[in-house]
């Protein structure tokens, strides 16, 4: 699976539109679409921002405790 397909999965999971994600990364929407569709690769700075967002998302999901779970233990 190439980078663009993996990045599309991130957008779908986080339920973000291209424009929102591009703004979060501080890049033009056209640049993001180049990553998604044209096989272009982000520079190191943008890649670190993407990785940080993914790590934060996973951390939030892993540390999620449903209501009432603590009382059951």
C-alpha positions as CSV (number, residue, x, y, z in Angstrom):
1,X,0.0,0.0,0.0
2,X,1.4,3.4,-1.0
3,X,1.7,6.5,1.1
4,X,-1.4,8.2,-0.5
5,X,-3.7,5.2,0.2
6,X,-2.5,5.1,3.9
7,X,-3.0,8.9,4.2
8,X,-6.6,8.5,2.8
9,X,-7.2,5.9,5.5
10,X,-6.1,8.4,8.1
11,X,-8.5,11.0,6.7
12,X,-11.4,8.6,6.7
13,X,-10.7,7.3,10.2
14,X,-10.4,10.9,11.6
15,X,-13.4,12.0,9.5
16,X,-11.5,15.0,8.1
17,X,-12.0,16.7,4.8
18,X,-9.0,17.5,2.6
19,X,-9.2,21.2,3.3
20,X,-9.4,20.7,7.1
21,X,-6.4,18.3,7.1
22,X,-4.3,20.6,4.8
23,X,-5.0,23.5,7.2
24,X,-4.0,21.4,10.2
25,X,-0.7,20.6,8.4
26,X,-0.2,24.1,7.2
27,X,0.0,23.2,3.5
28,X,-2.2,24.1,0.5
29,X,-5.0,21.7,-0.3
30,X,-3.4,21.0,-3.7
31,X,-0.3,19.8,-2.0
32,X,-2.3,17.4,0.1
33,X,-4.1,16.1,-3.0
34,X,-0.7,15.5,-4.6
35,X,0.2,13.2,-1.7
36,X,-3.2,11.5,-2.0
37,X,-3.4,11.0,-5.7
38,X,-0.2,11.7,-7.5
39,X,2.3,9.7,-5.5
40,X,4.1,12.8,-4.2
41,X,5.9,12.5,-0.9
42,X,5.8,15.0,2.0
43,X,8.9,16.7,3.3
44,X,10.2,15.7,6.7
45,X,8.4,18.5,8.5
46,X,5.0,17.6,7.1
47,X,5.6,13.9,7.7
48,X,6.4,14.6,11.4
49,X,3.1,16.5,11.7
50,X,1.1,13.7,10.1
51,X,2.8,11.1,12.4
52,X,2.1,13.2,15.5
53,X,-1.6,13.4,14.5
54,X,-1.8,9.6,14.0
55,X,0.0,8.9,17.3
56,X,-2.3,11.3,19.2
57,X,-5.4,9.6,17.6
58,X,-4.2,6.1,18.5
59,X,-3.3,7.2,22.0
60,X,-6.8,8.7,22.5
61,X,-8.4,5.4,21.3
62,X,-6.2,3.2,23.4
63,X,-6.7,5.2,26.6
64,X,-10.5,5.4,26.1
65,X,-12.4,3.8,29.0
66,X,-16.1,3.5,28.4
67,X,-18.5,4.9,31.0
68,X,-19.2,2.3,33.7
69,X,-16.1,0.2,33.0
70,X,-14.2,1.4,36.1
71,X,-17.1,0.4,38.3
72,X,-17.1,-3.2,37.0
73,X,-13.6,-3.9,38.0
